[in-house]
Amino acid sequence: MASQPSPLHDLSALSSLSSSQLWLPPSVPPPPPPARFHRQKHRYKPLCRAQAVTASPSLLSTARFTSHDRVDVLSEALPFIQRFQKKTVVVKYGGAAMKDPSLKDGVIKDLVLLSCVGLRPVFVHGGGPEINQWLGKLGIEPKFEGGLRVTDEATMEIVEMVLAGKVNKSLVSLINKEGGIGVGLCGKDGKMIVARPAAGGSLGLVGEISSINTSILEGLVEKGAIPVVASVAADQNGQGYNINADTAAGEIAASLGAEKLILLTDVPGIMLDVKNPKSLIKEISIKETRKLISDGKVSGGMIPKIECCVRALAQGVRTASIIDGRLPHSLLLEILTDEGAGTMIVG
């Protein structure tokens, strides 16, 4: 008889369970968290962990699961659920996972599932493509310097309307539709993020973070809600600023003392060779990331993402991961398996 694939290789089975099926008895105490857990034995070497997910793409969309399969999935995921139960996980959402409707649906379902099993997710988002689309409708040409959007008064008005309005409330609605409790916010709410001009004001209303007040987020996650935070903030005088979403997610994670920061991207993670997915580094230390940058093996848009993770780790976040948002259920793979879905950076 042909052997059946392990149900844990397809986390869509887990995401299809209802919140009542995912309830864990309070009488079962979680084990004490390890001082530091690592991805198997592999660290600074090429890896092929995506094979378990991508070897049979049709499996993700066509497999049917029995009740026993679903119980097996829960049983295998239990140690990971216990490890992260009641822990805050900050997820920065963007890239292909934000533009592709099927990927967006999967991310939202995964987020709600994590909330149902006891994690405390905080969802931070940008929305560059959507901003560009609306600027185009109004005949405003987007301008960038050093990868940052030059933001004048007219552009800032569009940025705030799109991020804190359209995109934010759309994500809240999707979370609520899947049974979660989504609460939409931006950095202005409760003085969560106080900003100041970045680059000496040469980029206009592009801001950097002056201070963070996460008390409003702490109250929401304690109640089981999922805060959805748009990367818009204001200075002490109420002037709005456009904040980089990666930076906002990292600072929020640090202020909350999060267990984990996750950046969803359009690449597999940190690779020694950007043209070779098999050169993916599964786990890496802060010191090793700095050597990669100094040796020129990492460049471009990956550098600010690494620096964001390093700052968060330096401020007390336990681990930070840069994962491939194009993989179905990448959030669940990163949190509920040893294999993960990208690169985990540790202090």
C-alpha positions in Angstrom: 0.0 0.0 0.0 1.3 3.4 -0.9 2.3 5.5 2.1 0.3 8.7 2.7 2.0 12.1 3.0 2.5 13.4 6.4 -0.5 15.8 7.2 1.9 18.2 8.8 3.5 18.9 5.4 0.2 20.5 4.4 -0.8 23.1 7.0 -3.9 23.9 5.0 -5.5 21.1 7.0 -4.7 23.0 10.2 -6.0 26.3 8.8 -9.3 24.7 7.9 -10.2 23.9 11.5 -12.7 26.0 13.4 -11.7 27.9 16.5 -13.7 25.4 18.7 -11.7 22.5 17.3 -8.5 24.3 18.1 -9.3 24.9 21.8 -6.6 23.6 24.2 -7.5 22.5 27.7 -6.2 25.0 30.2 -5.3 22.1 32.5 -2.4 21.2 30.3 0.5 23.4 31.3 2.9 24.4 28.5 6.5 23.3 29.0 9.0 25.9 30.0 10.4 27.7 27.0 14.0 26.7 26.0 16.7 29.2 26.5 17.1 29.4 22.8 15.7 27.0 20.2 17.4 26.5 16.8 16.5 25.3 13.4 17.6 21.6 13.5 21.4 21.5 13.3 21.8 23.7 10.2 23.0 27.2 10.5 25.3 29.0 8.1 25.0 26.7 5.0 22.9 26.3 1.9 19.5 24.7 2.6 16.6 23.2 0.7 13.8 23.3 3.3 11.3 24.7 0.8 11.3 21.2 -0.9 8.9 19.9 1.7 6.4 22.6 0.7 7.0 22.9 -3.0 7.8 19.3 -4.0 4.1 18.7 -4.8 2.2 22.0 -5.3 -1.0 20.2 -6.3 -1.0 18.6 -2.8 -1.8 22.0 -1.2 -4.9 22.6 -3.3 -6.2 19.1 -3.9 -5.6 17.0 -0.8 -8.5 15.9 1.3 -8.1 15.2 5.0 -9.9 12.8 7.3 -10.7 13.5 10.9 -7.6 11.4 11.9 -5.4 13.5 9.6 -6.5 16.7 11.3 -6.0 15.2 14.7 -2.5 14.2 13.7 -1.8 17.7 12.5 -2.8 19.1 15.8 -0.8 16.6 17.7 2.4 17.3 15.8 1.8 21.1 16.1 1.1 21.0 19.9 4.7 21.6 21.1 5.0 24.7 18.9 1.6 26.0 20.0 2.7 25.5 23.6 6.0 27.3 22.9 4.3 30.4 21.6 1.0 30.4 23.6 0.3 33.8 25.1 3.4 35.2 23.4 3.3 38.2 21.1 4.2 37.8 17.5 4.5 40.9 15.3 4.0 40.3 11.6 4.9 42.9 8.9 2.6 42.3 6.0 3.5 43.4 2.4 4.8 42.3 -0.9 3.2 39.5 -3.1 1.2 38.2 -0.1 -0.6 41.6 -0.1 -1.2 41.8 -3.9 -2.2 38.2 -4.6 -5.8 37.5 -3.5 -5.3 33.8 -2.8 -2.1 34.5 -0.7 -3.9 37.3 1.1 -6.7 35.0 2.0 -4.2 32.4 3.3 -2.3 35.0 5.4 -5.5 36.2 7.1 -6.7 32.7 7.9 -3.3 31.8 9.3 -3.3 34.9 11.4 -6.8 34.1 12.8 -5.7 30.5 13.5 -2.7 31.6 15.5 -4.9 33.9 17.5 -7.4 31.0 18.1 -4.6 28.7 19.5 -3.4 31.3 22.0 -0.8 33.4 20.3 -1.1 37.2 20.4 -0.4 38.4 16.8 0.0 42.1 15.9 -0.3 42.9 12.2 1.6 45.8 10.8 1.2 46.8 7.1 2.3 49.2 4.4 0.7 49.5 1.0 3.1 50.9 -1.6 1.4 49.5 -4.7 -2.0 50.7 -3.6 -0.6 54.2 -2.9 1.0 54.3 -6.3 -2.3 53.3 -7.9 -4.2 56.2 -6.3 -1.4 58.7 -7.0 -1.7 57.7 -10.6 -5.4 58.3 -10.6 -4.8 61.8 -9.3 -2.0 62.5 -11.8 0.7 62.6 -9.1 4.1 61.1 -10.1 5.6 59.0 -7.3 9.2 59.9 -6.5 11.8 57.8 -4.6 15.2 58.5 -3.2 17.3 55.7 -1.7 14.3 53.4 -1.8 12.2 55.9 0.3 9.1 57.7 -1.1 9.5 61.4 -1.3 6.4 62.6 0.5 5.0 66.1 0.0 1.7 67.4 1.4 -0.4 66.1 -1.5 1.3 62.7 -1.4 1.0 62.5 2.4 -2.8 63.0 2.1 -3.1 60.1 -0.3 -0.8 57.9 1.8 -2.9 58.4 4.9 -6.2 57.9 3.2 -5.0 54.7 1.5 -3.1 53.1 4.4 -5.1 54.2 7.4 -8.4 54.0 5.5 -8.8 51.7 2.5 -6.1 49.1 3.1 -6.4 49.0 6.9 -10.1 48.6 7.0 -10.1 46.0 4.3 -7.7 43.9 6.3 -9.8 44.3 9.4 -12.9 43.2 7.5 -11.1 40.1 6.2 -10.0 39.2 9.8 -13.5 39.6 11.1 -14.9 37.6 8.3 -12.7 34.7 9.2 -13.8 34.8 12.9 -11.1 36.9 14.4 -11.4 40.2 16.2 -9.6 42.8 14.0 -9.1 46.3 15.3 -7.7 48.9 12.8 -5.2 51.5 14.0 -2.4 53.7 12.8 0.5 55.2 14.6 -1.5 58.3 15.4 -4.0 56.4 17.6 -3.2 56.8 21.3 0.1 58.4 20.3 1.3 54.9 19.5 4.1 56.2 17.2 5.5 59.7 17.6 7.5 60.7 14.5 10.2 63.2 13.5 11.5 64.1 10.0 13.8 61.5 8.5 17.0 62.5 6.6 16.8 66.0 8.0 13.5 66.6 6.2 15.0 66.2 2.8 12.4 63.6 1.9 9.5 65.8 2.9 7.0 64.1 5.3 8.9 60.8 5.5 9.3 60.1 9.2 11.5 58.2 11.6 10.3 56.9 14.9 10.9 59.2 17.9 9.0 57.2 20.5 6.6 54.3 20.9 3.7 53.8 23.2 2.2 50.4 22.9 -0.2 50.5 25.8 -3.2 50.5 23.5 -1.9 47.4 21.7 -1.2 45.6 25.0 -4.8 46.1 26.0 -6.1 44.8 22.7 -4.0 41.6 22.6 -4.8 40.9 26.2 -8.5 40.8 25.1 -7.7 38.4 22.2 -8.1 41.0 19.5 -5.7 41.3 16.5 -4.4 44.9 16.1 -4.0 45.9 12.5 -1.5 48.9 12.4 -1.0 51.2 9.4 2.4 52.7 9.2 1.3 56.4 9.5 2.3 58.5 12.5 2.4 62.1 13.7 4.8 64.4 15.4 4.2 66.2 18.7 2.3 68.9 16.8 0.0 66.5 14.9 1.8 66.7 11.6 1.4 63.4 9.7 4.4 61.3 8.6 4.8 58.3 6.3 6.8 55.6 8.2 8.5 52.6 6.7 6.4 49.6 7.7 9.4 47.3 8.4 10.8 49.9 10.8 7.4 50.4 12.5 7.0 46.6 12.9 10.5 46.2 14.4 10.0 49.1 16.9 6.6 47.9 17.9 7.9 44.3 18.4 10.7 45.7 20.6 8.4 47.9 22.7 6.0 44.9 23.2 8.8 42.6 24.2 7.6 40.3 21.4 8.7 36.7 21.2 9.1 36.9 17.4 9.2 39.5 14.6 8.3 38.2 11.1 8.8 40.2 7.9 6.9 38.8 4.9 8.9 39.4 1.7 9.0 38.4 -2.0 12.2 36.4 -1.6 12.9 33.0 0.1 15.0 34.8 2.8 18.7 35.6 3.2 20.6 33.8 0.4 24.3 33.5 -0.3 23.4 33.7 -4.0 20.3 35.6 -4.9 20.0 33.5 -8.1 20.1 30.2 -6.3 17.2 29.5 -3.9 19.2 26.5 -2.5 21.7 28.9 -1.0 19.0 30.0 1.5 20.4 30.4 5.0 18.1 28.9 7.5 19.4 30.4 10.7 22.0 33.1 11.2 23.4 35.2 14.1 23.6 39.0 14.2 27.4 38.8 13.9 27.1 36.6 10.8 24.6 39.0 9.1 27.0 41.9 9.6 29.8 39.9 7.9 27.5 39.0 5.0 26.8 42.7 4.5 30.5 43.8 4.8 31.5 41.1 2.4 28.9 42.3 -0.2 27.0 39.0 -0.2 23.8 40.8 0.8 22.8 44.0 -0.8 19.9 46.1 -2.0 16.5 45.9 -0.2 17.6 43.0 2.0 20.0 45.2 4.0 17.3 47.5 5.6 15.3 44.4 6.5 18.2 42.8 8.2 19.0 46.0 10.0 15.4 46.2 11.2 15.6 42.7 12.6 18.9 43.4 14.2 17.6 46.5 16.0 14.6 44.5 17.2 16.8 41.7 18.6 19.1 44.2 20.3 16.1 45.6 22.1 14.9 42.3 23.4 12.9 40.5 20.7 13.7 36.8 21.0 14.0 35.9 17.3 13.3 37.7 14.0 12.5 36.0 10.7 12.5 37.2 7.1 10.2 34.7 5.3 8.8 34.1 1.8 5.3 35.5 1.7 4.7 33.8 -1.7 4.6 30.4 0.0 1.1 29.3 1.0 0.8 29.2 4.8 4.3 30.6 5.3 3.2 32.0 8.7 2.2 28.6 9.9 5.3 27.0 8.5 7.5 29.6 10.3 5.8 29.3 13.7 4.5 25.7 13.8 7.4 23.7 12.3 11.1 23.3 12.7 11.7 23.9 9.0 10.3 27.4 8.9 9.7 29.4 5.7 12.7 31.7 5.4 15.7 32.9 7.5 15.6 33.2 11.3 18.0 35.7 12.8 19.0 35.2 16.4 20.8 37.3 18.9 
